[in-house]
Amino acid sequence: MPRGSSPKRERQYEHIKESAQDRGESAGRAKEIAARTVNKERARSGESKTAGRPSTQDMSSGKRGGQRSGKGSQGPTYDQLYEEARRRGVKGRSNMNKSRLQRALGDRG
């Protein structure tokens, strides 16, 4: 952690590092993940002196993690299903929701 970082960021770093290690990451990789995540959050909140565009304009780490956590159980996204329907030439695809696209494509998920 950089000098002068807040206690909140120190706790956040430790929490992320421990979570990564619990998932089976090596100690070095866990430190890297934690540092990158905390540094990005510091940049997003204006706590760092410099910040690149991806750090300030990309979605937050928390939101991205939340999206990833459910990927295995939800199957393909609406956009992925729509593109597959377009490739296969499914008629009426623009009026279909996700479940109708899945049925039209013969997908179960």
C-alpha contacts under 8 A as a table, 3 or more apart, distances in Angstrom:
res1	aa1	res2	aa2	distance
1	M	5	S	6.72
1	M	10	E	7.19
1	M	13	Y	7.92
1	M	35	A	6.92
2	P	5	S	5.80
5	S	9	R	6.44
5	S	10	E	7.00
6	S	9	R	5.31
6	S	10	E	6.39
7	P	10	E	4.93
7	P	11	R	6.20
8	K	11	R	5.21
8	K	12	Q	6.15
9	R	12	Q	4.85
9	R	13	Y	5.99
9	R	38	V	6.63
10	E	13	Y	5.11
10	E	14	E	6.30
11	R	14	E	5.18
11	R	15	H	6.08
12	Q	15	H	5.13
12	Q	16	I	6.15
12	Q	38	V	7.01
13	Y	16	I	5.31
13	Y	17	K	6.04
13	Y	34	A	5.22
13	Y	35	A	6.54
13	Y	37	T	7.99
13	Y	38	V	6.17
14	E	17	K	5.06
14	E	18	E	6.05
14	E	34	A	7.44
15	H	18	E	5.26
15	H	19	S	6.12
16	I	19	S	5.07
16	I	20	A	6.15
16	I	30	A	7.68
16	I	33	I	7.54
16	I	34	A	5.19
17	K	20	A	5.23
17	K	21	Q	6.31
17	K	30	A	4.94
17	K	31	K	5.60
17	K	33	I	7.08
17	K	34	A	5.16
18	E	21	Q	5.07
18	E	22	D	6.11
18	E	30	A	7.40
19	S	22	D	5.01
19	S	23	R	6.35
20	A	23	R	5.10
20	A	24	G	6.61
20	A	25	E	5.55
20	A	30	A	5.18
20	A	33	I	7.62
21	Q	24	G	5.05
21	Q	25	E	4.83
21	Q	26	S	6.33
21	Q	27	A	6.50
21	Q	30	A	5.88
22	D	25	E	7.29
25	E	29	R	6.03
25	E	30	A	5.78
26	S	29	R	5.22
26	S	30	A	6.00
27	A	30	A	5.07
27	A	31	K	6.24
28	G	31	K	5.19
28	G	32	E	6.30
29	R	32	E	5.00
29	R	33	I	6.17
30	A	33	I	5.20
30	A	34	A	6.15
31	K	34	A	5.14
31	K	35	A	6.01
32	E	35	A	5.17
32	E	36	R	6.07
33	I	36	R	5.32
33	I	37	T	6.10
34	A	37	T	5.22
34	A	38	V	6.07
35	A	38	V	5.26
35	A	39	N	5.91
36	R	39	N	5.16
36	R	40	K	6.10
37	T	40	K	5.20
37	T	41	E	6.30
37	T	61	S	6.83
38	V	41	E	5.06
38	V	42	R	6.10
39	N	42	R	5.01
39	N	43	A	6.20
39	N	48	S	7.97
40	K	43	A	5.08
40	K	44	R	6.16
40	K	55	S	5.41
40	K	56	T	7.85
41	E	44	R	5.01
41	E	45	S	6.21
41	E	55	S	7.72
41	E	60	S	7.49
41	E	61	S	7.50
42	R	45	S	5.29
42	R	46	G	6.18
42	R	47	E	4.91
42	R	48	S	5.83
43	A	46	G	5.15
43	A	47	E	5.81
43	A	48	S	5.21
43	A	49	K	7.96
43	A	50	T	7.23
43	A	51	A	5.32
43	A	55	S	6.19
43	A	56	T	6.44
44	R	47	E	7.69
44	R	51	A	7.78
44	R	55	S	6.06
44	R	56	T	4.77
44	R	57	Q	7.96
46	G	49	K	7.64
48	S	51	A	6.79
51	A	55	S	6.31
51	A	56	T	6.84
52	G	55	S	5.48
52	G	56	T	6.66
53	R	56	T	5.33
53	R	57	Q	5.80
53	R	58	D	7.73
54	P	57	Q	5.39
54	P	58	D	5.15
55	S	58	D	5.99
59	M	63	K	6.59
59	M	64	R	6.62
60	S	63	K	5.33
60	S	64	R	6.28
61	S	64	R	5.12
61	S	65	G	6.05
62	G	65	G	5.17
62	G	66	G	6.16
63	K	66	G	5.07
63	K	67	Q	6.31
64	R	67	Q	5.15
64	R	68	R	6.31
65	G	68	R	5.08
65	G	69	S	6.12
66	G	69	S	5.25
66	G	70	G	7.17
67	Q	70	G	6.12
67	Q	71	K	6.89
68	R	71	K	5.33
69	S	72	G	7.56
70	G	73	S	5.85
70	G	74	Q	6.38
71	K	74	Q	5.45
71	K	75	G	6.44
72	G	75	G	6.20
74	Q	77	T	7.76
74	Q	109	G	6.66
75	G	109	G	5.33
76	P	80	Q	5.96
76	P	81	L	6.46
76	P	109	G	7.58
77	T	80	Q	5.16
77	T	81	L	6.26
77	T	98	K	7.80
78	Y	81	L	5.10
78	Y	82	Y	6.01
78	Y	97	N	7.60
78	Y	98	K	5.24
78	Y	101	L	7.93
79	D	82	Y	5.01
79	D	83	E	6.16
80	Q	83	E	5.22
80	Q	84	E	6.26
81	L	84	E	5.09
81	L	85	A	6.13
81	L	98	K	7.34
81	L	101	L	6.32
81	L	102	Q	6.89
81	L	105	L	7.98
82	Y	85	A	5.01
82	Y	86	R	6.13
82	Y	93	R	6.90
82	Y	94	S	7.94
82	Y	101	L	6.88
83	E	86	R	4.95
83	E	87	R	6.19
84	E	87	R	5.03
84	E	88	R	6.20
84	E	105	L	7.98
85	A	88	R	5.05
85	A	89	G	5.95
85	A	90	V	5.15
85	A	93	R	6.71
85	A	101	L	7.21
85	A	104	A	7.92
85	A	105	L	6.72
86	R	89	G	5.00
86	R	90	V	6.16
86	R	93	R	7.45
87	R	90	V	7.95
90	V	93	R	5.97
90	V	104	A	7.43
92	G	95	N	5.75
92	G	96	M	6.88
93	R	96	M	5.17
93	R	101	L	6.91
96	M	99	S	7.89
96	M	100	R	5.52
96	M	101	L	5.94
97	N	100	R	5.39
97	N	101	L	6.18
98	K	101	L	5.14
98	K	102	Q	6.22
99	S	102	Q	5.02
99	S	103	R	6.28
100	R	103	R	5.06
100	R	104	A	6.05
101	L	104	A	5.00
101	L	105	L	6.10
102	Q	105	L	5.20
102	Q	106	G	6.02
102	Q	107	D	4.87
102	Q	108	R	6.70
102	Q	109	G	7.16
103	R	106	G	4.95
103	R	107	D	5.95
103	R	108	R	7.30
104	A	107	D	7.74
